[in-house]
Amino acid sequence: MLGKTLCQRAALQVRPLQYVARPSRLTPPGARDAARAHQKIQIPYTPSCRHFSGSGARYADLIVQVPPMAESISEGTLATIHKKVGDRIGADEEIASIETDKIDVAVNAAEEGVVAELLAHEGDVVKVGQPIARIETGPSDSATTSHVPEKQSSDKTAKDAPAPVQKEPGESKSVESKEKAIESSTGSAGRVASTSSSPESLPQPIDEHAVDPKRESSLRGEHMEKMSRMRKTIATRLKQSQNTCASLTTVQEIDMTALMQWRVKHKEDVAKQYGVRLGYMGAFAKATALAAKQVPEINASIDTDREVITYRDYVDISIAVSSPKGLVTPVVRDCDLLSIIELEKEIAIVAQKAREAKLTMDDLTGGNFSISNPGIFNSLFGTPVINYPQAAVFNMNTIKDRVVAVDGKPEIRPMMYITVTYDHRLIDGREAVSFLNIVKNYIEDPARMLLE
């Protein structure tokens, strides 16, 4: 019955003919007898048919496509292909990564199989739904391959190995005498013991054009690298911000004594009870969120084309994080409603996701204003660029001991410069100074934030 079905299929599909010397049990009638008689027969061959395994496993092709990424993203750059043709890949294993303007997207295989064909190459711009690889699904070959007995393999190896060369008695003595002669002339370490002059021992002429090895290692060079998609986006948006916003920066200084003492007092208890490392970012996020509620222009945005200003009664803050591929600004939401400890926890989560390139579009969407902390790199002072279309960015810097006047007396205090860069089209100097003064008052008296 199977042979008849195969013959019917062959009659319907006109394909090039191939010779089959050892047909399987699915061959049409008469084929097996012909094979036994060492005769070659002709049967129709369909290139698209899959080979059958003795285990009865069924194979099929799986086309891996570019997955949906976000509503605003329709394409990306195929940054890395982790597998090559012939490699096995497991179910849900990453086969490639796609770089978009904001995030990296992992492309995973839905089923286990073998990479049969790559339909795109690294550096290609690919769109959502575009095929990038073909996988032949099925179990591992190791599950169906029969192994040759070890004894047979070792016997074959011993049989194929060349026989050792037998030395003649006279030849052995001759070789021994030659080896002794060589040893006596070279010494035990293999160096030539003769004192006769050789060409290498004579003075060599100096090459005027020879390069000093020390100078050669310090020769200046340069190389070019193609900009990543994220770096191009960062460059475009920062230039857009400078060209669009009327940027201005206002500066204030803070005495960090009270906050540092508060942190030292509570950091161990917070770590034990909440599993959170208590730093300064949580306190500054809380202080700026409360200040933004009192100075709503900081929390607003302007659209001069539509001639509107959007005020918000919630505070979502973008936290600037340095990732391996560039600066990203994941968003922590409802900062005015979260405690300092909750803010520390949320900031730690998004920072870790940024460093591991696991941020999603939802993590990067929104944000009313930004906080940047170049103080971790020992920056004393800075004027950051506004994260357009936001209207302001708050900047923390490093803590330095300085002599300041306290009650008319000079004292050494840990001081920090804080700045806010703002869009002067929306925010006036009065609002910017008021915002910084409110932040200063909260940080110099942290207990006040617990009363809000």
N, C-alpha and C positions, 0 to 999 in steps of 0.2 A: 504493500500500500504506500509506504514511504517512497519507494523507488518510482512508483507511478506518479505520485505527486510531484516529485522532483523533475521528472520528464515533462510533465505538463507545464511546469514553470519554465523549463528550458525552451519549450516550444513557443511560449508567449513572449519571452525576452530574448531578443536577438543580440548576442554578445560575442566578442572575440573568443575563439576557441583556444583552450590551453590543454596541454598534455598532462595527464595525471597518471603517474606510474603506480602509486599506492593508494587507491581509493579507500574511503572509510566504509563503515557499515551502512552508510546512507546512500551508497552508489546504486545506480539503476541495475536491473537484471542483466547478467552477462558480463558486467564489469569485473567482478571478483574473479571469474574464471580466466578472463583475459590477463588479469594481473598475475595470476598464478603461473600462467604460461609465459611470463616475462614479455608480454605484448603490451604496447601502448595503445590506449583507446582515446577517443575524443569525446568530451562531454562539454556542454555549455558552461561557462564560468562567469559568475556575476561578481564584479569587483566590490560591490557595496555590501555583499553578504559578510556576516561575521563568522569567524572560526568557532567551532563548537569544542568545548572542553569535555574531557572524559568525566568530570565531576558533575556535569549537567548544568553548570552555571550559565546564565544568560547575560550577554554583554550588550551594551548600548552606548551610544555617544551622548555626552553631556556638553552642551555649549555654555561656557561661562561668559556672562555679560556684565557690563558696567552697571552696578546697582544704582537705584535712586539715591541721590545725595541730599538734596534740600530743594525747596521750592525755587530758590533764587540761583541754584547752581545746576547747569545743564551739561557742563563739560569739565574736563580736567586733564592733567598731563599724567601719562602712565610713567610714574617715577621709577618704580622697581618691579621687576619680575623675579619672583623668588624660586621659580621652578624652570627647568628646561625640558625639552622634548625627551621622553623616555623615563622621566622621574615619576616615582609613585607619590601620590598625594592622598592624605586622609580626608575623611568627611569633616567639613567645617574648617579645614586648614587653609591658611592664607596663601594664595597663589600670586597675588600682585598687590601693589599699593598705588593709589591714584592721588596726586597732589592737586588740590584746588586752591582757590584764592585765599581760603581761610584755614582749612583743615586737611588732614590726610585721611583718605577713605580706604579701608581694607577690602579687598575682593577675595572672598572665600569660595572654596569648592563645596557644592551641596552634597556630593557623594564621593566615596572612595574610588580611586581608579588610577590610571596612568595618563600623563600628559601626552596626547597624541600629536597636537599641532598648536603652535602659537599664532594667533590671528592678528596680533598687534605687537609693536616693538617699544622698547623703552624710549621715552621722549616723544611718543606720538600723542597728539591731542585726541582724546576719545570722548564720545558723547554717551549719555545715559542710554542703556539698552544695546550698545554696540558690542558685538562678540569680540572677545580678546583671547580665548583659548578653547580648544576642544579636548575633552577628557574621555577616554575609554573606561567606562565604569566596570567594576567587577572585583572579585577577590584577588588577593596577592598570588603571584605565580608560585610562590613557595608552598602554597597550600595544595597545588595540583601537580607539581613537578615530582617525578619519581627519582629517588636518589640511587646512584650506583653504589653497590656494596664497597666498603672501604678496602676489603681484602683484594677485590678485583682491581681497584684503582692502584693499590700499592704494588700488586704483581705486575701491572702494566708499566708502572714507572720503573720498576727494577729491570724489566725486560728491555725497555727502551734506552736505559742508561748505558753509556759506552763503557766498555771493559777497561780497567786500569792498564796503563802501559807498563810492561815489564822491562826493567833495565837489565842490560847485560852486565856480568860481573866486572869486566874491564871498564865499561862505561861508568859504573858507579864510582870506581876508584879515581877515574880521571876527573869526574865532576867534583869529588871531594878535594882533590889537590887544587883545582881551580878556585874553589870557594875559599880555601885557606890562603891562597895567594892574594885574592882580592881583599880578605880581611886584614892581612898584614900590611897591605898598601894603603888601606883606607882608615884603619883604626877602628876601635870598638863603636864609635858613634857614627861611622859612615863618612868621616871627613878624610880628604886626601892627605896622607902623611908625608908625601914627597916634598922636598924643599925646592925642587926645580921650579923655575918661573914659568907661569902660564899666561896666555893672553889676558885673562881676567885680572891677573895681579899687576900688570903693567899700567902705568898712568894713562888715563883715557883723555882724549882732547875734549875741551869744554865746548858745549853747544851753546852759542850765543842766543839762540831762539828758544831754548828749553824753558819751560814754565816751572817756577818754583812750586813744589807740591803744596806748601803752606798757602801760597797765594791762590793756587788753583782751587782749593777748597773754599775760598772766600770770594770767588768771582761773583759779581752781581748778576741776578737773573730776574725774570718775571714770567708770569703765565696768566692766562685768561680762563675764566670759568663762566659758563652760561648761567644767567640769573635764574634762580628758582621762581616758580609761579608765585609763591608767597612773598618773596623779596620784591618782585615787580609790583605786587599789589600794595605792599607797605610803602614803596617809593612813590607810587601814584597817589595814594591817599594822603601822605604827609605833604606832598607838594600841593595837592588840592586844598588842604587845610591852610597852608601858608598863603595861597593865592586868594582864598575865599574869606578867611577870618581876619578881623582887625585885632591881632593878638597883642596883648599887653600883660606884663608880669608884675605882681606885687609881692613884697617880701615881709616876713615877720620872723622873730626868733622866740624860742620856747625854752624855759628852764625845765629840763627833764628830770630833776631831782625827785619829785613826788611820784611820777609814773614809774621810775626805776625802782624806788623803794617799794612801791605797791606790787610790782612784778616779782621782786625778790621774795617778798613776804608770802605770796600766794601761788607761785609757780609749781612748787612741789605738790601742794594739795590739789591743784587743778589737774596736774598730770596723773595723780593717783585716782582721783574721782571721775574725771572725764576722759582721760587718755589724750589730752590735748597739750601741746607745747605752747605755753603762754609767752607771746612775743609782744611787739608793739603795733603790729598791723591791725589787730582787732580793736585796740583802743582808738587808733586814728580813724579807722573806718566808722566806728560808732560816733566819734566826735564830729567828723565831717558830715555824717548823715543827719545828726541833730542840727548842725549849723545850716545845712542846706534846707531844712524845714523852716528855719527862721529867715533865711535869705533865699527866697524861691527862684530868683533869677539864676542862681548857680545850678539849679535842678531843671532848668528850662532849655528850650532850643528855639532857634529863629529860622524862619524861611522867608527870605526877602522876595523871592519870586512870587509867592502867594501872599506876601505881606502879612504874615501871621506869626505869633509867638505862642508856643505850646508850653503851658505850665503843668507840672505833674504833682500829684499829692502822694506819690510813693517814691521811694529812693532806691534805685538800682545802681550799683556802683561797678564800673569796669576796673578790674585789678590788673595792672600791667605786669606781665610775667615774661621773663626771658626764657625762651625755649631753644632747643638745638637748631631750629630752622629760622628763628627770628622772634621779634616781639609780638606777643599775642595779648589780648585783653578779655579774658573770660569775665562773666558777669556774676556778681553775688546780689541776689534780689532781696528786697524788703529789709535793707540794712538798718533802717530806723526802728524796726520792730524786733530785731535780733539782739541778744545780749552779747557782751564782749567775747565770752567763751564760745557762743554759737558762731560768731563771726570768725574767730580764729579757726574753728573747725571747717567752716565752709571755704575760707581762703586756702587752707592747707589742701583741701580736696581738689579745687580747681587748679592750684599750682602744680600738684602732682600729675594731674591729667595733662596739663600743658607740657610738662617735661617728658612725659611718656608718649606725646603726640596722640592722645586719646580724647581730645576735646570734640564735642559735637557742635552742630550749628546752633542748637538751642543754648549751649554754654556761651556762645559768642554773640548772640543776638540781644539787642537792647542796650541798656546802660545809659544813665542820665548824665553822669560825669565820671571822670577817671581819677584813680590814685596811682602814682608812680613812686617807687622807693629806690632811687639810685644810691641811697645811703648804704645799702648792703655792699656796694662796690667802693665805699669810702668817698663818695662824692660830697663835697662841702657845700656846693651851691649849684643850682641849675634852673634853666628856663625851658620846660618841656613844651612840645608841640601839642596843640589841642587835637583830641581824637574826634575829628569832624564826623557827623554833624552835631556832636556835643558842643557845649559852650564853655566848658572849663575843665582844667586838669590840675589836681592838687599834687604837690611834690614834697616828699620827705627826703631829708638828707642825713648825713652821718652825725653822730654825737661827738662833740669835742669839748674838752675842759677849757674854759676861758675865764678870765677875771672879769667879774661883773660887779656892779654896785648893788648891795643889798642893805637896805635901811641906812644908806649913807656910808657903808663900809665896803671895801673891796673883798670879794670872796671868789673862790674858784668853784664854778658850777658847771655841770654837764649841760651844754647848750646845743640846740639844733636850729638850723635855719629851715623855715618852711616857706613855700611859695605857692601861688596860684596864678596860672596863666589862663586868661579868659578872653572871650570874644567881646571886644569893646562895642560892637554893634548892639549888643544886648545888655551887657553888664557894665555899669559905671564903676569908677574907682571907689566910690563910697561903699557900694555893695561888696566889692572885693576885699577891702580893708575890714569891713564888718565881719565878713565870713572868717577871715584869718584870726581876728580877735576872739571870736566865739570858740574856734578850735583851740586857741592858746589857753583860754580860761578852763576849758574842759580837761586838757592834758595836764595843766599845772595843778588841777584839783580833781583827780579822777573820780572821787566819790560823788561828785555832782552828776556824773553820767548815770549813776544808779538811781537818781531821783527823777529822771526824765521818763 
